[in-house]
């Protein structure tokens, strides 16, 4: 989760409004929020154990500027300083006087003038003009002056904003981002405890890289921002607390004054307080007895949209708190029972490690309920609440959950799975090779990578397939990465080269002949076939590597997979896939939503379901698909065939 919004009375400060406080509502004398987008943004994600991932927050939030000039919007990608004295603030109280100020200061050319003009330009999106003024400010201001620091921070903000709107090549954007990082580091060298510079630098670094080292540095920077906020008595910098919470959760640092738990709790308390103020203002508007405010329909909807947006943020923060609580080790859980200030229920019941974990699980479940109550569209919270036994068990993870999960996870997918000793793609490749070796064919004429993700399995499949290899998945961001894969680049290989690859023409081609965004339960041959692939009658081989763990009841998916197969009297079509394993006697259904948020299936359930569809089991083996909290996860792999007389 990456928060990219600057809250009330901090960060991107603007001119004071001429409206009275009763007209403005709570804390509207400076910046405030407008409607937030609910789609996951471009910020990093912070996975917990067992495939649970904290969704990133919207990266393109909007901020409303309230003043006599009316309401204006601008991108809130960074926080910056107005750096103005009360004199200049008061001089901008009307659009008329604002224009006069611009005319007057344009001839003065002092650092403060350039700072003011740059801020004016930045506020209305005139980025080139803003950059010109901030650079002029840096050229004329003393290096250790406050104006110099403000202009460096604001120039960094303008450069980042320019990257958001420009369509030039990636090298130009990279140079601007590197310049912004350099500017913020300059500020911190002179003033190591500068909260806004630290906050902005943390954001920028995490947009550049999501490595553990970067996350660790970003966490240190967010801690500086939090401490600066505490020192200044700011009660609204929940974004700094939230980002620190998420970074520390990623690093598995849960306890302590600046650990994930305490930071999630503080960000929630602060944001709930702000939301409560907004709701009180709405109540006052609706109370006709309060004639000092009155009711205006447009203003009411504006405020209500703000509350709805803040509730979506709160929902994600409660989700992060819940995942942190579930990931804490038993020994840490017990120490937390006696921790001062922990906002937990029933801590007196945690008398040993086992009961302490039970207490945390109860609190996590309550946090997930709150997350769902605040935002019923939070697919992560809805799914994980079901995994903890709340209400009826879902028969599959929602498409929204799977899409959001893997869109957020795409940028670090290969790296994260490598750290979990993830083996499924190579095991799928080995199984497909075994099928081929035991058949009369040299290669498969066609294959479908069902739930392809970033193409990790495709790298093992491509040498076995002479015809079209097609990928289908629910996540566009995953497929975007898969589309770039070849045998020597991508799909876990990064830029390493395979020995002898220069002499192998097939290894230089794209892994996939077609990429399709679709749900496995509904995708059709019409979706998957084109004149380019030269096939429309089905696939010799269908693989699903670690895909069925997001579906409980497999009946619809398996039926649809059969429609994509190409069996005949002479030729089998093969289905190779993996599942997480539960015991046959585990429950009557044969599948269960596990506490990890993934589904497990019994061997008998799988065999019965596919034999009912006319498939024949060709091979079975138990596997360890990955590690979870250092322990082997139980899994199993199946090979089924339909049609023909080929044997494995």
C-alpha positions as CSV (number, residue, x, y, z in Angstrom):
1,X,0.0,0.0,0.0
2,X,1.4,3.4,-1.0
3,X,-0.4,6.5,0.2
4,X,0.1,9.4,-2.2
5,X,-2.2,12.1,-0.7
6,X,-1.3,15.1,1.4
7,X,-3.8,15.6,4.2
8,X,-5.3,18.7,5.7
9,X,-3.0,21.3,7.1
10,X,0.2,19.6,6.0
11,X,2.2,19.0,2.8
12,X,0.8,20.7,-0.2
13,X,-0.4,23.8,1.7
14,X,-2.4,26.5,-0.2
15,X,-3.8,29.9,0.4
16,X,-6.3,30.5,3.2
17,X,-9.9,30.8,2.1
18,X,-12.0,33.9,2.8
19,X,-14.9,31.6,3.8
20,X,-15.8,31.6,7.5
21,X,-15.1,28.4,9.3
22,X,-18.8,27.6,9.6
23,X,-19.0,27.9,5.8
24,X,-15.9,25.9,5.2
25,X,-16.5,22.9,7.4
26,X,-13.8,21.3,9.4
27,X,-10.2,22.2,8.6
28,X,-10.9,23.7,5.2
29,X,-8.7,26.7,5.7
30,X,-6.0,24.8,3.7
31,X,-6.0,21.6,1.6
32,X,-8.6,18.9,1.9
33,X,-9.7,15.8,0.0
34,X,-12.1,15.3,-2.9
35,X,-13.4,12.0,-4.3
36,X,-10.8,9.2,-4.3
37,X,-10.5,6.6,-7.0
38,X,-11.1,3.1,-5.7
39,X,-9.0,1.1,-8.2
40,X,-5.6,-0.1,-7.0
41,X,-2.8,2.3,-7.9
42,X,0.7,2.0,-8.9
43,X,2.2,1.9,-5.5
44,X,4.0,-1.2,-4.1
45,X,2.2,-4.0,-2.4
46,X,3.1,-5.5,0.9
47,X,2.5,-9.3,1.1
48,X,1.9,-11.1,4.3
49,X,2.4,-14.9,4.5
50,X,0.4,-17.4,2.6
51,X,-0.3,-15.3,-0.5
52,X,-2.1,-12.5,1.4
53,X,-1.3,-9.1,-0.1
54,X,-2.2,-5.7,1.1
55,X,-3.6,-3.8,-1.8
56,X,-2.1,-0.5,-2.9
57,X,-4.1,2.6,-2.3
58,X,-5.1,4.9,-5.1
59,X,-2.1,6.7,-6.6
60,X,-4.1,9.3,-8.5
61,X,-6.0,10.9,-5.7
62,X,-7.4,14.4,-6.2
63,X,-7.2,17.3,-3.9
64,X,-9.7,20.2,-3.8
65,X,-8.4,23.7,-3.3
66,X,-10.9,25.9,-1.5
67,X,-10.6,29.6,-1.8
68,X,-12.2,32.7,-3.2
69,X,-11.0,31.8,-6.7
70,X,-13.3,28.8,-6.4
71,X,-12.5,25.1,-6.5
72,X,-9.5,23.8,-8.4
73,X,-8.0,20.4,-8.8
74,X,-4.5,19.2,-9.1
75,X,-2.6,15.9,-9.0
76,X,-1.5,15.1,-5.4
77,X,1.4,12.9,-6.2
78,X,3.8,14.7,-3.8
79,X,3.6,17.1,-0.8
80,X,5.2,20.5,-1.2
81,X,5.5,23.8,0.7
82,X,4.0,27.1,-0.1
83,X,6.8,28.8,1.8
84,X,4.8,32.0,2.0
85,X,4.6,34.5,4.8
86,X,1.2,35.4,6.2
87,X,1.5,38.6,4.2
88,X,1.6,36.7,0.9
89,X,-1.2,34.4,2.0
90,X,-3.4,37.3,2.7
91,X,-2.5,39.0,-0.6
92,X,-4.0,36.1,-2.5
93,X,-7.4,36.2,-1.0
94,X,-9.2,37.0,-4.2
95,X,-8.5,36.2,-7.8
96,X,-8.2,39.9,-8.6
97,X,-5.5,40.5,-6.0
98,X,-3.9,37.2,-6.9
99,X,-3.4,38.4,-10.4
100,X,-2.0,41.7,-9.1
101,X,0.5,39.8,-7.0
102,X,1.6,37.8,-10.0
103,X,2.2,41.0,-12.0
104,X,4.1,42.7,-9.2
105,X,6.4,39.8,-8.2
106,X,7.2,38.9,-11.8
107,X,9.4,42.0,-11.8
108,X,11.0,41.4,-8.4
109,X,12.9,38.2,-9.1
110,X,13.7,37.3,-5.4
111,X,13.8,33.6,-4.4
112,X,10.6,34.1,-2.5
113,X,9.0,35.6,-5.6
114,X,10.1,32.6,-7.8
115,X,8.8,30.3,-5.1
116,X,5.4,32.0,-5.1
117,X,5.2,32.0,-8.9
118,X,6.3,28.4,-9.1
119,X,3.6,27.4,-6.6
120,X,0.9,29.3,-8.6
121,X,1.9,27.6,-11.8
122,X,2.1,24.2,-10.1
123,X,-1.4,24.6,-8.6
124,X,-3.0,25.0,-12.0
125,X,-0.9,22.4,-13.8
126,X,1.5,24.7,-15.6
127,X,4.4,22.4,-14.9
128,X,7.1,23.8,-17.3
129,X,6.5,27.3,-15.9
130,X,6.6,26.0,-12.3
131,X,9.9,24.2,-13.0
132,X,11.4,27.3,-14.6
133,X,10.6,29.4,-11.5
134,X,11.8,26.7,-9.0
135,X,15.1,26.4,-10.9
136,X,15.4,30.2,-10.8
137,X,14.7,30.2,-7.1
138,X,17.5,27.6,-6.6
139,X,19.9,29.8,-8.7
140,X,19.3,32.9,-6.5
141,X,18.6,31.6,-3.0
142,X,21.2,31.0,-0.4
143,X,21.9,27.2,-0.3
144,X,21.1,26.9,3.4
145,X,18.0,29.1,3.3
146,X,14.5,28.0,3.8
147,X,13.5,29.1,0.3
148,X,16.2,27.0,-1.2
149,X,14.9,23.9,0.7
150,X,11.3,24.6,-0.3
151,X,12.2,25.1,-3.9
152,X,14.1,21.8,-4.0
153,X,11.1,20.0,-2.6
154,X,8.7,21.7,-4.9
155,X,10.9,21.3,-8.0
156,X,11.0,17.5,-7.2
157,X,7.2,17.5,-7.0
158,X,6.9,19.3,-10.3
159,X,9.3,16.9,-12.0
160,X,7.3,13.9,-10.7
161,X,4.0,15.5,-11.8
162,X,5.5,16.1,-15.3
163,X,6.4,12.4,-15.5
164,X,2.7,11.7,-14.9
165,X,1.5,13.7,-17.8
166,X,4.3,13.5,-20.4
167,X,4.4,10.7,-23.0
168,X,8.1,11.0,-23.8
169,X,10.5,8.1,-23.7
170,X,11.3,6.2,-20.5
171,X,14.9,7.5,-20.4
172,X,13.6,11.1,-20.0
173,X,11.2,10.1,-17.3
174,X,14.0,8.2,-15.5
175,X,16.2,11.3,-15.6
176,X,13.5,13.5,-14.1
177,X,12.8,10.9,-11.3
178,X,16.5,10.7,-10.6
179,X,16.8,14.5,-10.4
180,X,13.8,14.6,-8.0
181,X,15.5,12.0,-5.8
182,X,18.7,14.0,-5.8
183,X,16.9,17.2,-4.8
184,X,15.2,15.6,-1.9
185,X,18.4,13.9,-0.7
186,X,20.0,17.4,-0.8
187,X,17.3,18.7,1.5
188,X,17.8,15.8,3.9
189,X,21.6,16.3,4.0
190,X,21.1,19.8,5.3
191,X,18.1,19.0,7.4
192,X,17.9,15.3,8.2
193,X,14.6,15.6,10.1
194,X,12.7,17.3,7.3
195,X,9.4,15.4,7.4
196,X,8.0,16.3,4.0
197,X,11.3,15.8,2.1
198,X,11.6,12.4,3.8
199,X,8.0,11.4,3.0
200,X,8.4,12.4,-0.7
201,X,11.7,10.6,-1.0
202,X,10.1,7.5,0.4
203,X,7.4,7.6,-2.1
204,X,9.8,8.2,-5.0
205,X,12.2,5.4,-4.0
206,X,9.3,2.9,-3.8
207,X,8.1,3.8,-7.2
208,X,11.6,3.2,-8.6
209,X,12.1,-0.2,-6.8
210,X,10.3,-2.6,-4.6
211,X,13.3,-4.4,-3.3
212,X,13.8,-5.2,0.4
213,X,16.6,-2.7,0.7
214,X,14.5,0.1,-0.8
215,X,11.6,-0.8,1.4
216,X,13.9,-0.6,4.4
217,X,15.2,2.8,3.4
218,X,11.6,4.0,2.7
219,X,10.5,2.8,6.1
220,X,13.3,4.9,7.7
221,X,12.2,7.9,5.7
222,X,8.5,7.5,6.7
223,X,9.6,7.2,10.3
224,X,11.3,10.6,10.0
225,X,8.1,12.0,8.6
226,X,6.1,10.5,11.5
227,X,8.5,11.9,14.1
228,X,8.4,15.3,12.4
229,X,4.6,15.2,12.5
230,X,4.6,14.3,16.2
231,X,7.1,17.0,17.0
232,X,5.0,19.6,15.1
233,X,1.8,18.4,16.8
234,X,0.2,17.6,13.5
235,X,-2.9,15.4,13.9
236,X,-3.6,14.7,10.3
237,X,-0.5,13.1,8.8
238,X,-2.2,9.7,8.7
239,X,-0.6,9.1,5.3
240,X,2.9,9.0,6.8
241,X,1.8,6.6,9.5
242,X,0.0,4.4,7.0
243,X,3.0,4.1,4.7
244,X,5.3,3.4,7.6
245,X,2.9,0.7,8.7
246,X,2.8,-1.0,5.3
247,X,6.6,-0.8,4.9
248,X,7.2,-2.3,8.3
249,X,4.6,-5.0,7.6
250,X,6.5,-5.9,4.4
251,X,9.7,-6.1,6.5
252,X,7.8,-8.2,9.1
253,X,8.5,-5.7,11.9
254,X,5.2,-5.8,13.7
255,X,6.0,-4.6,17.3
256,X,7.5,-1.5,18.8
257,X,6.6,2.2,18.8
258,X,7.1,2.4,15.0
259,X,6.2,-1.2,14.2
260,X,3.4,-2.1,11.7
261,X,0.7,-2.7,14.4
262,X,1.2,0.6,16.2
263,X,1.4,2.6,13.0
264,X,-1.7,1.0,11.5
265,X,-3.5,1.7,14.7
266,X,-2.4,5.4,14.8
267,X,-3.2,6.0,11.1
268,X,-6.7,4.5,11.7
269,X,-7.3,6.7,14.8
270,X,-6.2,9.8,13.0
271,X,-8.2,9.1,9.8
272,X,-11.3,8.2,11.8
273,X,-11.0,11.5,13.6
274,X,-10.9,13.4,10.3
275,X,-13.8,11.4,8.9
276,X,-15.8,12.0,12.0
277,X,-15.3,15.8,11.6
278,X,-16.5,15.6,8.0
279,X,-19.5,13.6,9.0
280,X,-20.3,16.1,11.7
281,X,-20.2,18.9,9.1
282,X,-22.6,16.9,6.9
283,X,-24.9,16.4,9.9
284,X,-24.8,20.2,10.5
285,X,-25.7,20.9,6.9
286,X,-28.7,18.5,7.1
287,X,-29.8,20.1,10.4
288,X,-32.1,22.9,9.2
289,X,-32.1,24.5,12.6
290,X,-28.4,25.5,12.0
291,X,-29.0,28.5,9.7
292,X,-25.4,29.5,9.8
293,X,-24.5,26.7,7.4
294,X,-27.6,25.9,5.4
295,X,-28.0,23.2,2.8
296,X,-26.6,23.1,-0.7
297,X,-27.0,19.9,-2.7
298,X,-23.8,20.2,-4.6
299,X,-21.8,20.9,-1.4
300,X,-23.5,18.0,0.4
301,X,-22.5,15.6,-2.4
302,X,-19.0,16.9,-2.4
303,X,-18.6,16.3,1.4
304,X,-20.3,12.9,1.1
305,X,-17.9,11.9,-1.6
306,X,-15.0,12.9,0.6
307,X,-16.3,10.7,3.4
308,X,-16.8,7.8,1.0
309,X,-13.3,8.2,-0.2
310,X,-11.9,8.3,3.3
311,X,-13.9,5.2,4.3
312,X,-12.2,3.3,1.4
313,X,-8.8,4.3,2.8
314,X,-9.9,3.2,6.3
315,X,-11.1,-0.1,4.9
316,X,-7.7,-0.8,3.5
317,X,-6.0,0.2,6.7
318,X,-8.1,-2.1,8.7
319,X,-7.3,-4.9,6.2
320,X,-3.6,-4.2,6.7
321,X,-4.0,-4.3,10.5
322,X,-5.8,-7.6,10.2
323,X,-3.1,-9.2,8.1
324,X,-0.4,-8.0,10.4
325,X,-2.2,-9.5,13.4
326,X,-2.5,-12.9,11.6
327,X,1.1,-13.0,10.6
328,X,2.6,-12.4,14.1
329,X,4.5,-15.3,15.5
330,X,3.2,-16.9,18.8
331,X,6.0,-15.6,21.0
332,X,5.5,-12.1,19.7
333,X,1.7,-12.5,20.2
334,X,2.2,-13.3,23.8
335,X,4.5,-10.3,24.4
336,X,1.8,-8.1,22.8
337,X,-0.7,-9.1,25.4
338,X,1.2,-7.1,28.0
339,X,2.2,-4.3,25.7
340,X,1.1,-0.8,26.8
341,X,-1.1,1.1,24.4
342,X,-2.1,-1.9,22.1
343,X,-5.6,-1.3,20.9
344,X,-6.7,-4.9,21.2
345,X,-9.7,-6.6,22.7
346,X,-9.6,-9.4,25.3
347,X,-5.9,-9.2,25.9
348,X,-6.4,-10.6,29.4
349,X,-7.4,-13.9,27.7
350,X,-3.9,-14.3,26.1
351,X,-2.2,-16.2,28.9
352,X,0.1,-18.4,26.7
353,X,1.3,-18.4,23.1
354,X,-1.7,-20.5,21.8
355,X,-4.3,-18.4,23.5
356,X,-2.5,-15.2,22.5
357,X,-2.7,-16.2,18.9
358,X,-6.4,-16.9,19.4
359,X,-6.9,-13.4,20.8
360,X,-5.0,-11.9,17.8
361,X,-7.1,-14.0,15.4
362,X,-10.3,-12.7,17.0
363,X,-9.0,-9.1,16.7
364,X,-8.0,-9.7,13.0
365,X,-11.4,-11.0,12.2
366,X,-13.0,-8.0,13.8
367,X,-10.7,-5.7,11.8
368,X,-11.8,-7.5,8.6
369,X,-15.5,-7.0,9.5
370,X,-14.8,-3.3,9.9
371,X,-13.0,-3.2,6.6
372,X,-15.9,-4.8,4.8
373,X,-18.5,-2.6,6.6
374,X,-16.5,0.5,5.5
375,X,-16.2,-0.7,1.9
376,X,-18.1,-3.7,0.7
377,X,-16.1,-3.6,-2.6
378,X,-12.8,-4.3,-0.8
379,X,-12.4,-7.7,-2.4
380,X,-9.3,-8.5,-0.3
381,X,-11.2,-8.0,3.0
382,X,-14.3,-9.9,1.8
383,X,-12.2,-12.9,0.7
384,X,-10.0,-13.1,3.8
385,X,-13.0,-12.7,6.1
386,X,-14.5,-15.7,4.4
387,X,-11.3,-17.6,4.9
388,X,-11.6,-17.0,8.6
389,X,-15.0,-18.7,8.7
390,X,-17.2,-15.7,8.6
391,X,-20.7,-16.5,7.2
392,X,-20.9,-18.8,4.2
393,X,-17.8,-20.1,2.6
394,X,-17.2,-18.7,-0.9
395,X,-17.1,-21.4,-3.6
396,X,-14.4,-19.4,-5.4
397,X,-12.4,-16.2,-5.0
398,X,-14.1,-13.4,-6.7
399,X,-12.8,-12.2,-10.0
400,X,-12.3,-8.8,-8.5
401,X,-10.1,-10.3,-5.7
402,X,-8.0,-12.3,-8.1
403,X,-7.6,-9.4,-10.6
404,X,-6.7,-6.9,-7.9
405,X,-4.4,-9.3,-6.2
406,X,-2.3,-10.1,-9.2
407,X,-2.4,-6.6,-10.7
408,X,-0.9,-5.3,-7.5
409,X,1.5,-8.2,-7.3
410,X,2.7,-8.1,-10.9
411,X,5.8,-5.9,-10.5
412,X,7.4,-8.1,-7.8
413,X,5.7,-11.5,-8.7
414,X,8.8,-13.4,-9.7
415,X,11.0,-12.0,-7.0
416,X,8.4,-12.8,-4.2
417,X,7.8,-16.3,-5.3
418,X,11.5,-17.0,-5.6
419,X,11.8,-16.1,-1.9
420,X,9.1,-18.7,-1.1
421,X,11.1,-21.4,-3.0
422,X,8.2,-21.6,-5.4
423,X,8.5,-24.7,-7.6
424,X,5.2,-25.2,-9.4
425,X,6.2,-23.8,-12.9
426,X,9.2,-26.1,-13.2
427,X,7.1,-29.1,-11.8
428,X,4.5,-28.4,-14.4
429,X,7.1,-28.3,-17.1
430,X,8.6,-31.6,-16.0
431,X,5.1,-33.2,-16.0
432,X,4.4,-31.9,-19.5
433,X,7.8,-33.2,-20.7
434,X,7.0,-36.7,-19.2
435,X,3.7,-36.7,-21.0
436,X,5.4,-35.9,-24.3
437,X,8.1,-38.5,-23.8
438,X,5.5,-41.2,-23.2
439,X,3.5,-40.3,-26.2
440,X,4.2,-41.0,-29.9
441,X,4.6,-37.2,-30.6
442,X,7.8,-35.1,-30.7
443,X,6.0,-31.9,-29.6
444,X,2.6,-30.7,-28.7
445,X,0.9,-29.0,-31.7
446,X,-0.8,-26.4,-29.3
447,X,-1.0,-25.6,-25.6
448,X,-2.9,-23.3,-23.3
449,X,-1.3,-21.8,-20.2
450,X,-4.5,-21.3,-18.1
451,X,-3.8,-18.6,-15.5
452,X,-0.5,-17.8,-17.0
453,X,0.4,-14.9,-14.7
454,X,3.8,-13.5,-15.7
455,X,4.6,-16.6,-17.8
456,X,6.7,-18.5,-15.3
457,X,5.4,-21.8,-16.7
458,X,5.5,-20.7,-20.3
459,X,9.3,-20.7,-20.2
460,X,9.2,-24.5,-19.6
461,X,6.4,-25.1,-22.0
462,X,7.7,-23.3,-25.1
463,X,10.3,-25.9,-26.1
464,X,7.6,-28.6,-26.0
465,X,5.2,-26.8,-28.3
466,X,5.7,-26.5,-32.0
467,X,2.5,-24.7,-32.7
468,X,0.6,-21.9,-30.8
469,X,1.1,-21.4,-27.1
470,X,-1.6,-19.2,-25.7
471,X,-1.8,-17.5,-22.3
472,X,-5.0,-16.5,-20.5
473,X,-5.3,-14.7,-17.2
474,X,-7.5,-12.3,-15.2
475,X,-4.7,-9.8,-14.5
476,X,-3.8,-7.4,-17.3
477,X,-0.7,-6.3,-15.5
478,X,0.5,-9.9,-15.2
479,X,-0.2,-10.5,-18.9
480,X,1.7,-7.3,-19.9
481,X,4.8,-8.9,-18.3
482,X,4.1,-12.3,-19.9
483,X,3.9,-10.7,-23.3
484,X,7.5,-9.6,-23.0
485,X,8.8,-13.1,-22.2
486,X,11.2,-15.1,-24.3
487,X,13.3,-18.1,-23.4
488,X,16.2,-15.9,-22.6
489,X,14.5,-12.9,-21.0
490,X,11.6,-12.4,-18.5
491,X,9.6,-15.1,-16.8
492,X,12.0,-15.3,-13.9
493,X,15.1,-15.2,-16.0
494,X,15.4,-11.4,-16.0
495,X,18.3,-10.7,-18.4
496,X,20.3,-13.8,-18.1
497,X,20.9,-15.8,-21.2
498,X,20.4,-19.5,-21.7
499,X,23.5,-21.3,-22.9
500,X,23.5,-21.7,-26.7
501,X,20.4,-19.5,-27.1
502,X,22.0,-17.5,-29.8
503,X,21.9,-20.5,-32.1
504,X,18.3,-21.4,-31.3
505,X,15.9,-19.2,-33.3
506,X,12.8,-20.4,-31.3
507,X,14.4,-19.2,-28.1
508,X,14.4,-15.6,-29.4
509,X,10.7,-15.5,-30.2
510,X,8.0,-14.5,-27.8
511,X,6.9,-17.3,-25.5
512,X,3.2,-16.7,-26.3
513,X,1.5,-16.5,-29.6
514,X,-1.5,-14.9,-28.1
515,X,-2.4,-13.2,-24.8
516,X,-6.0,-13.2,-23.6
517,X,-7.5,-11.4,-20.7
518,X,-10.4,-13.5,-19.4
519,X,-11.9,-15.7,-16.7
520,X,-11.1,-19.4,-16.9
521,X,-14.7,-20.3,-16.2
522,X,-16.0,-18.4,-19.2
523,X,-13.2,-18.1,-21.8
524,X,-14.0,-19.7,-25.2
525,X,-12.1,-21.0,-28.2
526,X,-13.4,-17.9,-30.1
527,X,-11.5,-15.8,-27.5
528,X,-8.3,-17.9,-27.8
529,X,-8.0,-18.6,-31.5
530,X,-7.0,-16.3,-34.3
531,X,-5.8,-16.6,-37.8
532,X,-2.3,-15.9,-36.4
533,X,-2.4,-19.0,-34.2
534,X,-3.9,-21.1,-37.0
535,X,-6.0,-23.2,-34.7
536,X,-9.6,-23.1,-33.5
537,X,-10.4,-26.7,-32.6
538,X,-8.8,-26.9,-29.1
539,X,-5.5,-27.6,-27.4
540,X,-3.3,-30.7,-27.2
541,X,-2.2,-29.6,-23.7
542,X,-3.8,-27.4,-21.1
543,X,-1.8,-26.5,-17.9
544,X,-2.9,-24.7,-14.8
545,X,0.1,-23.9,-12.6
546,X,-1.0,-23.0,-9.1
547,X,-4.3,-21.6,-10.4
548,X,-7.0,-23.8,-8.9
549,X,-6.0,-22.6,-5.5
550,X,-8.3,-19.6,-6.2
551,X,-11.3,-21.7,-6.8
552,X,-13.1,-23.9,-4.4
553,X,-15.9,-25.6,-6.3
554,X,-14.1,-26.6,-9.6
555,X,-17.1,-27.9,-11.5
556,X,-17.6,-24.9,-13.8
557,X,-13.9,-24.4,-14.4
558,X,-13.3,-28.1,-15.3
559,X,-16.3,-28.2,-17.6
560,X,-15.0,-25.2,-19.4
561,X,-11.5,-26.6,-19.7
562,X,-13.0,-29.7,-21.4
563,X,-14.5,-27.4,-24.1
564,X,-11.0,-26.1,-24.8
565,X,-9.4,-29.6,-25.2
566,X,-8.8,-31.3,-28.6
567,X,-9.4,-35.0,-28.1
568,X,-10.0,-37.5,-30.9
569,X,-10.1,-41.3,-31.3
570,X,-6.4,-41.3,-32.1
571,X,-5.2,-38.5,-30.0
572,X,-5.4,-37.5,-26.4
573,X,-5.7,-34.0,-25.0
574,X,-3.9,-33.6,-21.7
575,X,-4.7,-31.5,-18.7
576,X,-1.8,-30.9,-16.2
577,X,-2.4,-28.9,-13.0
578,X,-1.5,-28.5,-9.4
579,X,-3.6,-27.9,-6.2
580,X,-3.0,-27.5,-2.5
581,X,-3.8,-30.7,-0.7
582,X,-6.3,-31.4,2.0
583,X,-7.1,-34.9,3.3
584,X,-9.9,-36.8,1.7
585,X,-11.8,-37.0,4.9
586,X,-11.4,-33.3,5.6
587,X,-15.0,-32.4,4.7
588,X,-17.9,-33.6,2.6
589,X,-17.3,-31.0,-0.1
590,X,-13.8,-32.1,-0.9
591,X,-12.5,-28.5,-0.9
592,X,-11.9,-25.8,1.8
593,X,-11.0,-22.2,1.9
594,X,-7.8,-22.2,4.0
595,X,-6.7,-19.5,6.4
596,X,-4.1,-18.4,3.8
597,X,-7.0,-17.3,1.6
598,X,-6.2,-20.1,-0.9
599,X,-8.3,-23.2,-1.5
600,X,-7.2,-26.7,-0.8
601,X,-8.7,-29.8,-2.6
602,X,-8.7,-33.5,-1.8
603,X,-7.4,-36.1,-4.2
604,X,-10.7,-37.9,-4.3
605,X,-12.7,-34.7,-5.1
606,X,-10.4,-33.9,-8.1
607,X,-10.5,-37.5,-9.4
608,X,-14.3,-37.8,-9.1
609,X,-14.9,-34.5,-10.8
610,X,-12.7,-35.2,-13.8
611,X,-13.7,-38.8,-14.3
612,X,-17.3,-37.6,-14.4
613,X,-16.3,-35.4,-17.3
614,X,-14.8,-38.4,-19.2
615,X,-11.1,-37.8,-18.2
616,X,-8.7,-40.5,-17.3
617,X,-6.1,-40.1,-14.6
618,X,-2.7,-40.6,-16.2
619,X,-0.4,-39.7,-13.3
620,X,-0.5,-38.3,-9.7
621,X,2.2,-37.1,-7.3
622,X,2.4,-35.2,-4.1
623,X,4.5,-32.0,-4.3
624,X,5.7,-29.1,-2.2
625,X,4.7,-26.1,-4.2
626,X,6.3,-23.5,-1.9
627,X,7.2,-22.6,1.7
628,X,4.9,-20.8,4.1
629,X,6.5,-19.3,7.2
630,X,9.4,-21.7,6.7
631,X,7.2,-24.8,6.5
632,X,6.5,-26.9,3.4
633,X,3.0,-26.4,1.9
634,X,1.3,-29.7,1.0
635,X,0.3,-29.9,-2.6
636,X,-0.4,-32.4,-5.4
637,X,-0.1,-32.6,-9.1
638,X,-2.4,-34.4,-11.6
639,X,-2.1,-35.4,-15.2
640,X,-5.4,-36.3,-16.9
641,X,-6.1,-37.2,-20.5
642,X,-9.2,-37.4,-22.6
643,X,-9.7,-39.2,-26.0
644,X,-7.2,-41.4,-27.9
645,X,-5.1,-44.3,-26.6
646,X,-1.9,-42.5,-25.7
647,X,-0.5,-43.6,-22.3
648,X,1.9,-42.0,-19.9
